[in-house]
Amino acid sequence: MPALAICSALNCDFQIGLQDPVKGTAVITPLQCPSCGSKVLSLCPSCGFLLVSPLNKEQPTCSLCGCNIKSLFAAL
């Protein structure tokens, strides 16, 4: 499962894969979302596990601990 990063904003669905599918090289995780400017997350805010695809865009949940990633981040 490929690693990815998502926008932390509840109303933004920006996602980026962290590996170039053609070259196989790492993609740098942006600090801010290019769509809305919010923080970009690549780790679960609850358990610290790397986010992996596929993630549900409406309810992104961690594949390890099952928490709703965006809701938990917003609550912090």
N, C-alpha and C positions, 0 to 999 in steps of 0.2 A: 504494500500500500504506500503510495507516494505521500510525502510530507507536504503540508500546505500551511499558509497563513491566511487569516481572515480579518476583516475590519471588525473592530469592537463595537461599533455603533449598532444599535438595535434595528435601525431602519435602513441600513446599507448592506448590500449583499456581495461586496467585493471579496474575491478570493484569488490567491495566486499560488501556483505550484512552486515548490522550492527546489525543483530539479528540472533542468531543461530536457524535454522529452527527446530531442534530436541528438544533442551533444552529450547528454548524461551528466553535465556539470551542475554544480550548485548554483541556485539563483539567490541573490542577496535579498533578505527579508527587508522590505521597506519599513521605516519607523512609523510613517504616517500613511493613511489611506489616500491614494491619488484621486479618489472620487469625492471624499467628504472631509479629509484632513484629520480624522480620528486615529487613535492608536491602532496599530496592527498587531494581532496576536498570533504566535506560532506555537505557544504552549498552553495547556489547560491551566486556567487560573486557580483551580482547586488542587490538582495533584501534580502539576508540572509536566505531564506526559506530552510528547510531541503530537500536534494535531495531524491527523492523517485523513486522506479522502477515502471514500466519499463522505461529505458532511451535508446534512439537510440544511438548506439555506434559511428556512424559516425557524427551525429549532435545532441549531448545531449542538450536538452533544459529544462529550469526550468518549472515545472508544474504550478507555480504561475505567474511569470512575462513573461515567454516565451523567455527569452534571451538564446543565445547559450552559454552555461557555459564555455566550453574550449576556444572559441574564445575571449570571454570577459576577461577571466583570463589572456590569453596571451597578450591582449592589455594593461592590467594594468601593 
